[in-house]
Amino acid sequence: MEKDFFIVDFEFTLYTKPVGRPRAFFSEILEIGAVKIDRDTFEITGHIEEFVKPRFFPKQAAESMEFCMITESDMKNAIEFGDMLELMSSLYVPGETFFVSWGDADYDVVAQSCERYALPNPILREDYLDLAAAYKMLKGDAKTPGLQMAIDELGVDAEGYGHTAYDDAFNTGKVLLKLIDRGWRPEAVCGPPSG
């Protein structure tokens, strides 16, 4: 392996109703879960588990918090978006770390949030690894599988609860290690998201 793995999952606001979308709406990150895995030992060498204060769309944040089981009490100790980026930068080293997520939404939400907050995005596109797309390609499926489906198909001993950022990141890491154990290598599929 040439790079360590920084596996990230975000819970963030969504707007799914057919009408009434707030002007200039974008998804705000409400929670980050992340684990860093050493490329040689496959041991966890760092982690992040934090709630993040939304700034722009409080109504949509409240609706999404209910779905993600995030309480007002959780938000009392939430960090600012810029502080979250600093935590990420303490574990993710550009060019030396894969930024791994299940699907492209996590990469997209941090990139768009950085743009809206007028902060530099610490994640290099060439370090991005969409593990869901890689798993889909490995299986030869037409449809991208959900994380739970991959966990079930690979016989991964999952922990925690779905739609909680740290547990999803941790379990995505377990899927990654299971694929590597079966001989898969990430270097061939890493790169910018399509679109």
For each residue, the residues with C-beta under 8 A, 3 or more apart:
1: 4 39 40 185
2: 39 187
3: 39 96 97 98 127
4: 1 36 37 38 39 45 93 96 97 98
5: 36 37 39 97 98 100 173 176
6: 34 35 36 88 91 92 97 98 99 100
7: 34 35 36 37 100 101 169 170 172 173 176
8: 32 33 34 88 99 100 101 106 110 169
9: 32 33 34 101 102 106 165 166 168 169 172
10: 29 30 31 32 33 105 106 109 110 165
11: 29 30 31 64 68 70 163 164 165
12: 27 28 29 30 64 105 109
13: 27 28 30 54 57 60 61 63 64
14: 27 60 64
15: 21 22 25 60
16:
17: 20 21
18:
19:
20: 17
21: 15 17 25
22: 15 25 57 59 60
23:
24:
25: 15 21 22 57 60
26: 56 112 113 116
27: 12 13 14 109 112 113
28: 12 13 52 54 55 56 57 60 61 81 113
29: 10 11 12 32 52 54 81 84 109 110 113
30: 10 11 12 13 51 52 54 61 64 65 68 70
31: 10 11 50 51 52 68 70 164 165
32: 8 9 10 29 48 49 50 52 84 87 88 165
33: 8 9 10 47 48 49 164 165 166 167 168 169 170
34: 6 7 8 9 47 48 49 88 91 166 169
35: 6 7 44 46 47 169 170 173
36: 4 5 6 7 44 45 46 47 91 92 97
37: 4 5 7 42 43 44 45 173 176 177
38: 4 41 42 43 44 45
39: 1 2 3 4 5 42
40: 1
41: 38
42: 37 38 39 177 180
43: 37 38
44: 35 36 37 38 47 173
45: 4 36 37 38
46: 35 36 90 91
47: 33 34 35 36 44 166
48: 32 33 34 84 87 88 91 166
49: 32 33 34 165 166
50: 31 32 78 79 84 87
51: 30 31 70 74 75 77 78 79
52: 28 29 30 31 32 78 79 80 81 84
53: 75 78 79 80 81
54: 13 28 29 30 57 58 61
55: 28 81 117
56: 26 28 116
57: 13 22 25 28 54 60 61
58: 54 61 62
59: 22 62 63
60: 13 14 15 22 25 28 57 63 64
61: 13 28 30 54 57 58 64 65
62: 58 59 65 66
63: 13 59 60 66 67
64: 11 12 13 14 30 60 61 67 68 70
65: 30 61 62 68 70 71 72 75
66: 62 63 69 70
67: 63 64 163
68: 11 30 31 64 65 163 164 165
69: 66 161 163 164
70: 11 30 31 51 64 65 66 74 75
71: 65 74 75
72: 65 75 76
73: 76
74: 51 70 71 77 78
75: 51 53 65 70 71 72 78
76: 72 73
77: 51 74
78: 50 51 52 53 74 75
79: 50 51 52 53 83 84 87
80: 52 53 83 84
81: 28 29 52 53 55 84 85 113 117 119
82: 85 86 117 119
83: 79 80 86 87
84: 29 32 48 50 52 79 80 81 87 88
85: 81 82 88 89 114 119 122
86: 82 83 89 90
87: 32 48 50 79 83 84 90 91
88: 6 8 32 34 48 84 85 91 92 122 123
89: 85 86 92 122
90: 46 86 87
91: 6 34 36 46 48 87 88 97
92: 6 36 88 89 97 99 122 123 127
93: 4 96 97
94: 97 122 123 124 127
95: 124 126 127
96: 3 4 93
97: 3 4 5 6 36 91 92 93 94 127
98: 3 4 5 6 127 128 129 186 190
99: 6 8 92 107 123 124 127 128 129
100: 5 6 7 8 129 131 172 173 176 186
101: 7 8 9 104 105 106 107 128 129 130 131 172
102: 9 106 130 131 132 147 150 168 172 175
103: 106 130 132 133 144
104: 101 107 108 130 133 193 194 195
105: 10 12 101 108 109
106: 8 9 10 101 102 103 109 110
107: 99 101 104 110 111 123 125 128 130 193
108: 104 105 111 112 193
109: 10 12 27 29 105 106 112 113
110: 8 10 29 106 107 113 114 121 123
111: 107 108 114 115 121 123
112: 26 27 108 109 115 116
113: 26 27 28 29 81 109 110 116 117
114: 85 110 111 117 119 120 121
115: 111 112 118 121
116: 26 56 112 113
117: 55 81 82 113 114
118: 115
119: 81 82 85 114
120: 114
121: 110 111 114 115
122: 85 88 89 92 94
123: 88 92 94 99 107 110 111 127 128
124: 94 95 99 127 128
125: 107 128 191 192 193
126: 95 190 191 192
127: 3 92 94 95 97 98 99 123 124 190
128: 98 99 101 107 123 124 125 190 191 192 193
129: 98 99 100 101 134 186 189 190
130: 101 102 103 104 107 133 134 189 193
131: 100 101 102 134 135 172 175 176 179
132: 102 103 135 136 144 145 146 147 150
133: 103 104 130 136 137 144 189
134: 129 130 131 137 138 179 184 186 189
135: 131 132 138 139 145 150 175 179
136: 132 133 139 141 143 144 145
137: 133 134 140 189
138: 134 135 179 184
139: 135 136 145
140: 137
141: 136 144 145
142:
143: 136
144: 103 132 133 136 141
145: 132 135 136 139 141 149 150 153
146: 132 149 150
147: 102 132 150 151 162 168 171 172 175
148: 151 152 158 162
149: 145 146 152 153
150: 102 132 135 145 146 147 153 154 156 175
151: 147 148 154 156 158 171 174 175
152: 148 149 155 156
153: 145 149 150
154: 150 151 175 178 179
155: 152 178
156: 150 151 152 171 174 175 178
157: 174
158: 148 151 171 174
159: 167 170 171
160: 164 166 167 170 171
161: 69 164 167
162: 147 148 167 168
163: 11 67 68 69 168
164: 11 31 33 68 69 160 161 167 168
165: 9 10 11 31 32 33 49 68 168 169
166: 9 33 34 47 48 49 160 169 170
167: 33 159 160 161 162 164 170 171
168: 9 33 102 147 162 163 164 165 171 172
169: 7 8 9 33 34 35 165 166 172 173
170: 7 33 35 159 160 166 167 173 174
171: 147 151 156 158 159 160 167 168 174 175
172: 7 9 100 101 102 131 147 168 169 175 176
173: 5 7 35 37 44 100 169 170 176 177
174: 151 156 157 158 170 171 177 178
175: 102 131 135 147 150 151 154 156 171 172 178 179
176: 5 7 37 100 131 172 173 179 180 186
177: 37 42 173 174 180 181
178: 154 155 156 174 175 181 182
179: 131 134 135 138 154 175 176 182 184
180: 42 176 177 183 184 185 186
181: 177 178
182: 178 179
183: 180
184: 134 138 179 180
185: 1 180 188
186: 98 100 129 134 176 180 189 190
187: 2 190
188: 185
189: 129 130 133 134 137 186
190: 98 126 127 128 129 186 187
191: 125 126 128
192: 125 126 128
193: 104 107 108 125 128 130
194: 104
195: 104
